[in-house]
Amino acid sequence: MDLKKIAFAVLGFSASTVFAGAMGPGCSSMDPAMPCEGPAWIFGVQALYLKPTYNNHPQLGSFATASVASRWNDLQPIYSWGFRLEGAHQFNNANDINVNWSHYSKTTSGSTFITTISPVTSSQHLTSIKPKWDAANVEFGHHVDLGNTLDLRFHGGIQYSRISHEYRARSNLLTFSDTLQMKYYGFGPRIGADFTYHLPNEFAVYAKGAAALLIGKQNFNTITAGILDIPGSSNGSRTLLVPELEAKVGATYTFKLTQSDLCVDAGYMWQNYFKAQKVLTISHLGGETDFGLYGPYLGLKWVGYL
């Protein structure tokens, strides 16, 4: 009789434990490929290899003076290195707070040719463009287990972004130059989700997406001396809502250590700020453009369990 009672007690305890595990909150991890083992501190760094893109080049392709029309070849920014730093704390088995900062800045120099239509002449111009991008996020995340191989992390928070461009043009026949400067500073709410599929032997693949709506100041300043436009200067500013979208796909591998994990992360990212940059010269030449970044990245993440 006592053995039967003990057996029923063990079965009842096991069933309640399994049921509680299935219905309770999942464990939390800043990288779902890593096992969850309670509270932890997390630090990560990524090397970004990015190229800016525009739906309209900041130089905006075609300029016209008071007497002639001009056709320009675009000077496209090149791939260059940036970085992303992050620090996080996971707690209460399913929650985390993450702070991260991404940065990119690179000057691209080259030569373009301008052809005037009337009269038909050509000359070489020395040009440079320097895009600069910073984005800082504070995220509050919640992790949900979708089975033995699937994980989902929802997050929400705020983003601060700063985007700037400086474009210069100088004729090979002249010593002076024209300068266009464009800036946007904005902050606002941000939401997203990270989806991870676990593979054997500590590998995993993931897809991540996020969106933000930023409110901030957009401004521009120009000085032209007859290259991009007739001599003169212009400036302007306005308060603007800028939507931002981003997506990542990649894979991770986790090294299991005694009291911590080390995760290698490689992937590809896309990011776009809509109508974030605008410029108008003294003759109202120019317009507005999106600003985007895309390219691969490689990173390391350390998880130290408490």
SEKEVO-704922 format. One record per residue (C-alpha): x, y, z; residue in one letter; chain. Coordinates in nm, 4 decimals. Layout:
BEGIN
+----------+----------+----------+------+-------+
!     east !    north !       up ! resn ! chain !
+----------+----------+----------+------+-------+
!        X !        Y !        Z !    A !     A !
...
+----------+----------+----------+------+-------+
This chain:
BEGIN
+----------+----------+----------+------+-------+
!     east !    north !       up ! resn ! chain !
+----------+----------+----------+------+-------+
!   0.0000 !   0.0000 !   0.0000 !    M !     A !
!   0.2852 !   0.2383 !   0.0920 !    D !     A !
!   0.4620 !   0.1633 !  -0.2378 !    L !     A !
!   0.1455 !   0.2471 !  -0.4313 !    K !     A !
!   0.1117 !   0.5805 !  -0.2487 !    K !     A !
!   0.4734 !   0.6657 !  -0.3167 !    I !     A !
!   0.4408 !   0.5719 !  -0.6851 !    A !     A !
!   0.1266 !   0.7844 !  -0.7292 !    F !     A !
!   0.2956 !   1.0752 !  -0.5487 !    A !     A !
!   0.5998 !   1.0584 !  -0.7785 !    V !     A !
!   0.3836 !   1.0391 !  -1.0920 !    L !     A !
!   0.1703 !   1.3298 !  -0.9738 !    G !     A !
!   0.4751 !   1.5439 !  -0.8998 !    F !     A !
!   0.6317 !   1.4611 !  -1.2380 !    S !     A !
!   0.3122 !   1.5438 !  -1.4276 !    A !     A !
!   0.2683 !   1.8748 !  -1.2452 !    S !     A !
!   0.6325 !   1.9643 !  -1.3110 !    T !     A !
!   0.6050 !   1.8925 !  -1.6860 !    V !     A !
!   0.2781 !   2.0840 !  -1.7087 !    F !     A !
!   0.4226 !   2.3804 !  -1.5218 !    A !     A !
!   0.7245 !   2.3850 !  -1.7517 !    G !     A !
!   0.5043 !   2.3807 !  -2.0605 !    A !     A !
!   0.2754 !   2.6621 !  -1.9451 !    M !     A !
!   0.5236 !   2.8833 !  -1.7605 !    G !     A !
!   0.7423 !   3.1541 !  -1.9160 !    P !     A !
!   1.0381 !   3.0424 !  -2.1253 !    G !     A !
!   1.3917 !   3.1220 !  -2.0277 !    C !     A !
!   1.5611 !   3.4358 !  -2.1504 !    S !     A !
!   1.8721 !   3.4860 !  -2.3580 !    S !     A !
!   2.0033 !   3.7764 !  -2.5589 !    M !     A !
!   2.0957 !   3.5227 !  -2.8241 !    D !     A !
!   1.8345 !   3.2427 !  -2.8434 !    P !     A !
!   2.1063 !   3.0028 !  -2.9666 !    A !     A !
!   2.2594 !   3.0133 !  -2.6178 !    M !     A !
!   2.1164 !   2.7918 !  -2.3422 !    P !     A !
!   1.9293 !   2.9732 !  -2.0664 !    C !     A !
!   2.0717 !   2.9140 !  -1.7230 !    E !     A !
!   1.9256 !   3.1893 !  -1.5099 !    G !     A !
!   2.0363 !   3.5518 !  -1.4606 !    P !     A !
!   2.3366 !   3.6636 !  -1.6635 !    A !     A !
!   2.5400 !   3.9585 !  -1.7838 !    W !     A !
!   2.6017 !   3.9787 !  -2.1580 !    I !     A !
!   2.8540 !   4.1784 !  -2.3608 !    F !     A !
!   2.8998 !   4.1739 !  -2.7371 !    G !     A !
!   3.0858 !   4.3401 !  -3.0229 !    V !     A !
!   3.0280 !   4.3191 !  -3.3991 !    Q !     A !
!   3.2369 !   4.4336 !  -3.6939 !    A !     A !
!   3.0058 !   4.5803 !  -3.9604 !    L !     A !
!   3.1069 !   4.5991 !  -4.3273 !    Y !     A !
!   2.8465 !   4.8360 !  -4.4725 !    L !     A !
!   2.7651 !   5.0342 !  -4.7834 !    K !     A !
!   2.5265 !   5.3335 !  -4.7825 !    P !     A !
!   2.2426 !   5.3467 !  -5.0328 !    T !     A !
!   1.9899 !   5.6116 !  -5.1395 !    Y !     A !
!   1.6687 !   5.6263 !  -5.3381 !    N !     A !
!   1.8151 !   5.9544 !  -5.4615 !    N !     A !
!   2.1848 !   6.0352 !  -5.4397 !    H !     A !
!   2.2477 !   6.3301 !  -5.2004 !    P !     A !
!   2.4008 !   6.5128 !  -5.4949 !    Q !     A !
!   2.0707 !   6.4254 !  -5.6658 !    L !     A !
!   2.2046 !   6.3409 !  -6.0086 !    G !     A !
!   2.1121 !   6.6453 !  -6.2164 !    S !     A !
!   2.1739 !   7.0127 !  -6.1531 !    F !     A !
!   2.0909 !   7.3156 !  -6.3673 !    A !     A !
!   2.2272 !   7.6685 !  -6.3537 !    T !     A !
!   2.0509 !   7.9766 !  -6.4787 !    A !     A !
!   2.1887 !   7.9322 !  -6.8303 !    S !     A !
!   2.2840 !   7.5662 !  -6.8850 !    V !     A !
!   2.1757 !   7.2189 !  -6.7789 !    A !     A !
!   2.4317 !   6.9768 !  -6.6414 !    S !     A !
!   2.4522 !   6.5992 !  -6.6217 !    R !     A !
!   2.6511 !   6.4385 !  -6.3375 !    W !     A !
!   2.7787 !   6.0890 !  -6.2734 !    N !     A !
!   2.6975 !   5.9763 !  -5.9188 !    D !     A !
!   2.9773 !   5.9313 !  -5.6668 !    L !     A !
!   2.8663 !   5.6253 !  -5.4704 !    Q !     A !
!   3.0012 !   5.5701 !  -5.1161 !    P !     A !
!   3.2092 !   5.2562 !  -5.0805 !    I !     A !
!   3.1922 !   4.9629 !  -4.8381 !    Y !     A !
!   3.3662 !   5.0390 !  -4.5121 !    S !     A !
!   3.3950 !   4.9128 !  -4.1554 !    W !     A !
!   3.1728 !   5.0136 !  -3.8678 !    G !     A !
!   3.0943 !   4.8557 !  -3.5334 !    F !     A !
!   2.8170 !   4.7629 !  -3.2917 !    R !     A !
!   2.8629 !   4.7396 !  -2.9136 !    L !     A !
!   2.6083 !   4.5972 !  -2.6702 !    E !     A !
!   2.5617 !   4.5225 !  -2.3027 !    G !     A !
!   2.2676 !   4.3401 !  -2.1464 !    A !     A !
!   2.1282 !   4.1814 !  -1.8334 !    H !     A !
!   1.8816 !   3.8903 !  -1.8385 !    Q !     A !
!   1.6632 !   3.8293 !  -1.5344 !    F !     A !
!   1.3415 !   3.6629 !  -1.4084 !    N !     A !
!   1.3955 !   3.3653 !  -1.6429 !    N !     A !
!   1.2314 !   3.5312 !  -1.9448 !    A !     A !
!   1.3198 !   3.9015 !  -1.9492 !    N !     A !
!   1.6168 !   4.1132 !  -2.0482 !    D !     A !
!   1.7282 !   4.4710 !  -2.0956 !    I !     A !
!   1.9741 !   4.5494 !  -2.3755 !    N !     A !
!   2.1654 !   4.8687 !  -2.4595 !    V !     A !
!   2.3482 !   4.8847 !  -2.7935 !    N !     A !
!   2.5248 !   5.1389 !  -3.0149 !    W !     A !
!   2.6071 !   5.1151 !  -3.3881 !    S !     A !
!   2.8411 !   5.3466 !  -3.5794 !    H !     A !
!   2.9546 !   5.3992 !  -3.9403 !    Y !     A !
!   3.1609 !   5.6809 !  -4.0952 !    S !     A !
!   3.3623 !   5.6884 !  -4.4173 !    K !     A !
!   3.4801 !   5.9466 !  -4.6701 !    T !     A !
!   3.4695 !   5.8435 !  -5.0373 !    T !     A !
!   3.6707 !   6.0554 !  -5.2813 !    S !     A !
!   3.6828 !   6.0400 !  -5.6588 !    G !     A !
!   3.6467 !   6.2209 !  -5.9873 !    S !     A !
!   3.3272 !   6.2884 !  -6.1779 !    T !     A !
!   3.2707 !   6.4504 !  -6.5137 !    F !     A !
!   3.0283 !   6.7298 !  -6.5819 !    I !     A !
!   2.8962 !   6.7843 !  -6.9353 !    T !     A !
!   2.7171 !   7.1084 !  -7.0166 !    T !     A !
!   2.4525 !   7.0796 !  -7.2832 !    I !     A !
!   2.4771 !   7.4328 !  -7.4223 !    S !     A !
!   2.7533 !   7.4782 !  -7.5121 !    P !     A !
!   2.8733 !   7.1192 !  -7.5151 !    V !     A !
!   3.1839 !   7.1066 !  -7.2918 !    T !     A !
!   3.3276 !   6.8597 !  -7.0412 !    S !     A !
!   3.5488 !   6.9056 !  -6.7362 !    S !     A !
!   3.6684 !   6.6905 !  -6.4485 !    Q !     A !
!   3.5548 !   6.7596 !  -6.0937 !    H !     A !
!   3.7090 !   6.6292 !  -5.7736 !    L !     A !
!   3.4372 !   6.5193 !  -5.5340 !    T !     A !
!   3.4014 !   6.3617 !  -5.1922 !    S !     A !
!   3.1118 !   6.2434 !  -4.9808 !    I !     A !
!   3.1196 !   6.1577 !  -4.6096 !    K !     A !
!   2.8149 !   5.9813 !  -4.4640 !    P !     A !
!   2.8061 !   5.9325 !  -4.0873 !    K !     A !
!   2.5546 !   5.7212 !  -3.8943 !    W !     A !
!   2.5025 !   5.6505 !  -3.5245 !    D !     A !
!   2.2136 !   5.4584 !  -3.3697 !    A !     A !
!   2.1639 !   5.3835 !  -2.9989 !    A !     A !
!   1.8862 !   5.1531 !  -2.8724 !    N !     A !
!   1.7515 !   5.0657 !  -2.5289 !    V !     A !
!   1.5437 !   4.7453 !  -2.5522 !    E !     A !
!   1.3283 !   4.5546 !  -2.3035 !    F !     A !
!   1.2890 !   4.1954 !  -2.4227 !    G !     A !
!   1.0781 !   3.8907 !  -2.3378 !    H !     A !
!   1.1732 !   3.5403 !  -2.4495 !    H !     A !
!   0.9217 !   3.2685 !  -2.5454 !    V !     A !
!   1.0013 !   2.9014 !  -2.6157 !    D !     A !
!   0.8143 !   2.7591 !  -2.9149 !    L !     A !
!   0.9428 !   2.4040 !  -2.8711 !    G !     A !
!   1.2760 !   2.2285 !  -2.8512 !    N !     A !
!   1.4139 !   2.3986 !  -3.1627 !    T !     A !
!   1.2267 !   2.7279 !  -3.1999 !    L !     A !
!   1.2649 !   3.0451 !  -2.9924 !    D !     A !
!   1.1092 !   3.3906 !  -3.0211 !    L !     A !
!   1.2159 !   3.7108 !  -2.8470 !    R !     A !
!   0.9906 !   4.0178 !  -2.8540 !    F !     A !
!   1.1388 !   4.3542 !  -2.7651 !    H !     A !
!   1.0390 !   4.7163 !  -2.7391 !    G !     A !
!   1.2153 !   5.0346 !  -2.6382 !    G !     A !
!   1.3528 !   5.3607 !  -2.7758 !    I !     A !
!   1.6032 !   5.4569 !  -3.0445 !    Q !     A !
!   1.8185 !   5.7647 !  -3.0985 !    Y !     A !
!   1.9705 !   5.8094 !  -3.4460 !    S !     A !
!   2.2039 !   6.0661 !  -3.5985 !    R !     A !
!   2.2640 !   6.0816 !  -3.9751 !    I !     A !
!   2.4831 !   6.3365 !  -4.1520 !    S !     A !
!   2.6404 !   6.3897 !  -4.4932 !    H !     A !
!   2.9014 !   6.6281 !  -4.6245 !    E !     A !
!   2.9425 !   6.6542 !  -5.0009 !    Y !     A !
!   3.2202 !   6.8588 !  -5.1649 !    R !     A !
!   3.2903 !   6.9322 !  -5.5309 !    A !     A !
!   3.5849 !   7.1183 !  -5.6847 !    R !     A !
!   3.6735 !   7.1702 !  -6.0483 !    S !     A !
!   4.0223 !   7.0798 !  -6.1658 !    N !     A !
!   4.0346 !   7.4309 !  -6.3113 !    L !     A !
!   3.9319 !   7.6107 !  -5.9889 !    L !     A !
!   4.0676 !   7.6430 !  -5.6353 !    T !     A !
!   3.7349 !   7.6992 !  -5.4570 !    F !     A !
!   3.4805 !   7.4281 !  -5.3786 !    S !     A !
!   3.1085 !   7.3803 !  -5.3241 !    D !     A !
!   2.9849 !   7.2187 !  -5.0020 !    T !     A !
!   2.6522 !   7.0538 !  -4.9180 !    L !     A !
!   2.5816 !   6.9509 !  -4.5582 !    Q !     A !
!   2.2768 !   6.7469 !  -4.4481 !    M !     A !
!   2.1855 !   6.6272 !  -4.0966 !    K !     A !
!   1.9062 !   6.4522 !  -3.9112 !    Y !     A !
!   1.8763 !   6.3864 !  -3.5358 !    Y !     A !
!   1.5764 !   6.1907 !  -3.4100 !    G !     A !
!   1.4457 !   5.9631 !  -3.1366 !    F !     A !
!   1.1331 !   5.7560 !  -3.0848 !    G !     A !
!   0.9783 !   5.4178 !  -3.0036 !    P !     A !
!   1.1177 !   5.0941 !  -3.1448 !    R !     A !
!   0.9724 !   4.7408 !  -3.1563 !    I !     A !
!   1.0969 !   4.4125 !  -3.3009 !    G !     A !
!   1.1197 !   4.0344 !  -3.2858 !    A !     A !
!   1.4040 !   3.7795 !  -3.3102 !    D !     A !
!   1.3242 !   3.4309 !  -3.4447 !    F !     A !
!   1.5788 !   3.1490 !  -3.3965 !    T !     A !
!   1.5872 !   2.7874 !  -3.5161 !    Y !     A !
!   1.8298 !   2.5574 !  -3.3329 !    H !     A !
!   2.0419 !   2.3066 !  -3.5216 !    L !     A !
!   2.2486 !   2.0167 !  -3.3835 !    P !     A !
!   2.5940 !   2.0674 !  -3.2286 !    N !     A !
!   2.5313 !   2.4206 !  -3.0881 !    E !     A !
!   2.4550 !   2.5791 !  -3.4268 !    F !     A !
!   2.1527 !   2.7997 !  -3.4904 !    A !     A !
!   2.0104 !   3.0233 !  -3.7646 !    V !     A !
!   1.7995 !   3.3346 !  -3.7098 !    Y !     A !
!   1.5952 !   3.6127 !  -3.8661 !    A !     A !
!   1.5470 !   3.9467 !  -3.6890 !    K !     A !
!   1.3351 !   4.2489 !  -3.7688 !    G !     A !
!   1.2663 !   4.5860 !  -3.6069 !    A !     A !
!   1.0947 !   4.9165 !  -3.6807 !    A !     A !
!   1.1142 !   5.2633 !  -3.5276 !    A !     A !
!   0.9332 !   5.5947 !  -3.5679 !    L !     A !
!   1.1662 !   5.8866 !  -3.5011 !    L !     A !
!   1.0853 !   6.2528 !  -3.4412 !    I !     A !
!   1.3650 !   6.5024 !  -3.4768 !    G !     A !
!   1.5318 !   6.7915 !  -3.6546 !    K !     A !
!   1.6357 !   6.7815 !  -4.0204 !    Q !     A !
!   1.8585 !   7.0616 !  -4.1523 !    N !     A !
!   2.0933 !   7.1521 !  -4.4361 !    F !     A !
!   2.3534 !   7.4150 !  -4.5232 !    N !     A !
!   2.5074 !   7.4828 !  -4.8657 !    T !     A !
!   2.7786 !   7.7044 !  -5.0089 !    I !     A !
!   2.8065 !   7.7073 !  -5.3890 !    T !     A !
!   3.0603 !   7.8891 !  -5.6025 !    A !     A !
!   2.9474 !   7.7988 !  -5.9551 !    G !     A !
!   3.0144 !   7.4242 !  -5.9673 !    I !     A !
!   2.6922 !   7.2697 !  -5.8392 !    L !     A !
!   2.4962 !   7.5939 !  -5.8639 !    D !     A !
!   2.5428 !   7.9685 !  -5.9086 !    I !     A !
!   2.7411 !   8.1382 !  -5.6295 !    P !     A !
!   2.5493 !   8.1736 !  -5.3048 !    G !     A !
!   2.4471 !   7.9977 !  -4.9871 !    S !     A !
!   2.1323 !   7.8414 !  -4.8474 !    S !     A !
!   2.0097 !   7.6723 !  -4.5314 !    N !     A !
!   1.6936 !   7.5330 !  -4.3790 !    G !     A !
!   1.5540 !   7.3138 !  -4.1025 !    S !     A !
!   1.2294 !   7.1436 !  -4.0032 !    R !     A !
!   1.0920 !   6.8949 !  -3.7512 !    T !     A !
!   1.0248 !   6.5630 !  -3.9227 !    L !     A !
!   0.8893 !   6.2146 !  -3.8508 !    L !     A !
!   1.1175 !   5.9501 !  -4.0069 !    V !     A !
!   1.0171 !   5.5791 !  -4.0185 !    P !     A !
!   1.3023 !   5.3282 !  -3.9933 !    E !     A !
!   1.3054 !   4.9587 !  -4.0840 !    L !     A !
!   1.5777 !   4.6985 !  -4.0333 !    E !     A !
!   1.6258 !   4.3254 !  -4.0884 !    A !     A !
!   1.8997 !   4.0691 !  -4.0234 !    K !     A !
!   1.9584 !   3.7057 !  -4.1142 !    V !     A !
!   2.2478 !   3.4997 !  -3.9843 !    G !     A !
!   2.3866 !   3.2016 !  -3.7972 !    A !     A !
!   2.5546 !   3.1424 !  -3.4610 !    T !     A !
!   2.7818 !   2.8858 !  -3.3005 !    Y !     A !
!   2.8138 !   2.8597 !  -2.9213 !    T !     A !
!   3.1183 !   2.7458 !  -2.7267 !    F !     A !
!   3.0137 !   2.6041 !  -2.3885 !    K !     A !
!   3.2419 !   2.7165 !  -2.1051 !    L !     A !
!   3.2334 !   2.6382 !  -1.7324 !    T !     A !
!   3.0385 !   2.9406 !  -1.6043 !    Q !     A !
!   2.9770 !   3.1203 !  -1.9319 !    S !     A !
!   2.9172 !   3.0859 !  -2.3064 !    D !     A !
!   3.0977 !   3.2411 !  -2.6035 !    L !     A !
!   2.8932 !   3.2840 !  -2.9199 !    C !     A !
!   3.0257 !   3.3523 !  -3.2722 !    V !     A !
!   2.7725 !   3.5399 !  -3.4854 !    D !     A !
!   2.7786 !   3.6048 !  -3.8634 !    A !     A !
!   2.5051 !   3.7523 !  -4.0785 !    G !     A !
!   2.3790 !   4.0154 !  -4.3216 !    Y !     A !
!   2.1820 !   4.3308 !  -4.2407 !    M !     A !
!   1.9576 !   4.5814 !  -4.4175 !    W !     A !
!   1.8489 !   4.9158 !  -4.2712 !    Q !     A !
!   1.6623 !   5.2160 !  -4.4138 !    N !     A !
!   1.5584 !   5.5617 !  -4.2904 !    Y !     A !
!   1.2835 !   5.7081 !  -4.5094 !    F !     A !
!   1.3270 !   6.0662 !  -4.6396 !    K !     A !
!   1.5892 !   6.1357 !  -4.3747 !    A !     A !
!   1.8125 !   6.3706 !  -4.5804 !    Q !     A !
!   1.7263 !   6.6870 !  -4.7729 !    K !     A !
!   1.9204 !   6.9645 !  -4.9454 !    V !     A !
!   1.8269 !   7.2716 !  -5.1529 !    L !     A !
!   2.0852 !   7.5017 !  -5.3092 !    T !     A !
!   2.0380 !   7.8747 !  -5.3637 !    I !     A !
!   1.8455 !   7.8106 !  -5.6884 !    S !     A !
!   1.6268 !   7.5479 !  -5.5147 !    H !     A !
!   1.8158 !   7.2616 !  -5.6763 !    L !     A !
!   1.8170 !   6.9313 !  -5.4915 !    G !     A !
!   1.5536 !   6.7369 !  -5.2999 !    G !     A !
!   1.5178 !   6.4656 !  -5.0376 !    E !     A !
!   1.6360 !   6.1068 !  -5.0168 !    T !     A !
!   1.6183 !   5.7933 !  -4.8053 !    D !     A !
!   1.9332 !   5.6772 !  -4.6315 !    F !     A !
!   2.0068 !   5.3065 !  -4.6020 !    G !     A !
!   2.2874 !   5.0718 !  -4.5044 !    L !     A !
!   2.3469 !   4.7108 !  -4.6005 !    Y !     A !
!   2.6226 !   4.4537 !  -4.5702 !    G !     A !
!   2.7664 !   4.1600 !  -4.3737 !    P !     A !
!   2.8812 !   4.1531 !  -4.0134 !    Y !     A !
!   3.0769 !   3.9277 !  -3.7781 !    L !     A !
!   3.0650 !   3.9330 !  -3.4008 !    G !     A !
!   3.1392 !   3.7764 !  -3.0629 !    L !     A !
!   2.9102 !   3.7629 !  -2.7605 !    K !     A !
!   2.9977 !   3.6579 !  -2.4049 !    W !     A !
!   2.7354 !   3.5415 !  -2.1539 !    V !     A !
!   2.8401 !   3.5206 !  -1.7904 !    G !     A !
!   2.5917 !   3.3364 !  -1.5694 !    Y !     A !
!   2.5303 !   3.4541 !  -1.2138 !    L !     A !
+----------+----------+----------+------+-------+
